[in-house]
Amino acid sequence: MGPRARRALLPLLLLLVVLVRTEVPQGRPPRSHSLSYLFMGASELDLGLPLFEALGYVDDQLFVSYNHESRRAEARAPWVQGRTSSQLWLQLSQSLKGWDHMFTVDFWTIMDNHNHSKGTYSFGVGNKAGVLPESHTLQVMLGCEVQADNSTRGFWKYGYDGQDHLEFCPDTLDWRAAEPKAWPTKLEWEVHQIRAKQNKVYLQRDCPQQLRQLLELGRGILDQQVPPWVKVTRHVTSAVTTLRCRALNFYPQNISMRWLKDSQPLDAKGVEPQDVLPSGDGTYQGWVALAVPPGEEQRHTCQVGHSGLDQPLLATWAPSSPSTPVIGVISGTMVCILAVFTGVLLGTLRKKHVSRGVPRDYVLADRQ
């Protein structure tokens, strides 16, 4: 995948993270789950992208992939691989094939409304010039979230050339345009109310039903909760003193981390944004940093909330005991032991030497 393609897909990938991850409130909250599909493709293959590729996620777990070339759904998670002959998997495969066709039609519609379907761009290499078809990208993300109280929320968004484009509103059966150029497509799609009603049925009925089936399939894996291990460290430079709060080896990735000063929440000013990344072993790690005045480190506390915790965890920086005095005590003790041992050894050798060279009843006479 080329640099241009990565730049085009980055906003949608960030959006996926936002939709999948929700902040954990105080205490152990009931857990919600989400099902989301990410579709992406390019009008020309020069970007290194396929014409259509789909990735499906339950929460943060990739479980299926599909592309236009193979036209096959591939299981991507162990808890799915043994069920590829099930009715659920057959329905999923058919849905992905249908979305493949829908993606192509929508792509051409959007390109036509941008006057891009026949667009070209010029390039020059040395003294030679030529014309190549201009390539564009389309990204779609759709899915649903089922809350712990069984309420649902659906989402269906389009991104064009890496920018937000259109978002479907199931309650009003219309599309929200994110930019002026999206208006022609918005108006064209809103004429066909049948499509809008089908989208609403999928988001509010079919998607939550499929999510519950997948959760049942992945029971014991998707519903596990591993609490974080939290530590606060201090990093001192000539310019600033920084406290860094790290949460390690937790699952799922939903976590909240914030700083308190004298037990009161701090504003976002001076706080580095929270960052959560995979650890590589199925768990996650996250951290949040704060610049503090020297000497005020212990007035600040890191508060961490996670579904694996019964209540929020509090962690502060604790200065470690100086190692030099300990080493000094150990060294001094060893010197004393060696001195005593040496004295005893010399005394023993001296006695042995005297006993071998001088008779026991010999008395040294004073010299006159």
C-alpha positions, 0 to 999 in steps of 0.5 A: 500500500502506497503512502497516498493510500495510507493517508486516504485510509487513516481518517477512517481507521481512526474513526473505527477506533473511536466507534469501537472504543468507549470510555469506561465510567466509574466503577465496574460498568456493564459491558457493551459490544459492537459489530462493524464492517470496514469497506475500502477500495480504489478506482485504479489499482496504482495505489496498491489497493484492491477494487473492494476489500472488506474487514469485519470486527466484533469489538476490536477482534477481526473475524472476517475478511473479503475481497473482490478478486477472490469473492470469498469470505475468509475466517480470521479468528480461531473462534470462527474458523471451525464454523465456516459451514454454519448457516450464520457464515453462509449468510455473512458470505452472501451479505459481503458479496452483496456489499461488494456490488453495492460498493461498486455502484455507490463508488461510481455514483459518487465519482460521477457527482464529482465529475471524476469518472472520466478525470485525468491528471498529467505527469511529467518525467524528465522531458516526457509527459503523459496522461493517466487515469486519476485514482480515487478511494472510497471508504465505508464503515457500517455496523451497530453497538448493543449496550448492556441494557440491550439498547442499540445504536447503528452507524453507516458512514462514507469517506471519499478520498480520505475525507468524511463524505456522507452519514446515514441517519436511520431515525430520519431516513436521510443522509447528512452531508459532511461537505458541499460536494456530497449534496448531489449524492445525498439528494440522489439517494434520498429519492429512493426511500426503499434503500433508506428503509432497508438500511434502517432495518439492517442497522436496527434489526439485522446487525444486532441480531448478527452481533448476538449470534457472533458473541454466542459463537465467541463465548469465553473469548469475546466476553473475557475481562482482564484488569490492567496492571498500572504503574506511574513513573517519573521522567526528569529533563532539564526543561520539564518533569513528566509523570507517565501513567502506564496500564498494561496487559488489559482486555478489552481495550476500553479503558479510561485514564485521567489525572487527579491533583489533590483528589480533584480531576485535572483539565486536559491542559498539560495532559498528553492524550491517552494512547491505547495500543495492542500488546501483541499477545491479545491484550492492550497497553495504554498510557497518559502523561502529565507535566508537573512542577518539580516537588509536586509529583506526589500531589498527582494521582492516576485514576484508571477505570476498566471493566475488569476492575470492581472500582477505579484503580488509583496509582501515584509515583513513589520515589524508590529508596536510594541504592547508594547507602544500601550498597555502602552498608553492605560494603561496610559489613563485608569489610568488617567480616573480612577484617575479623576473618583475617585477624582470626586467620593470622592469629591461628597461623601465628599460634601454629608457627610458635608451637612448631618452633619453640618448646612449650617449657622454654622461657625467654631470659632477659638480656643483661 
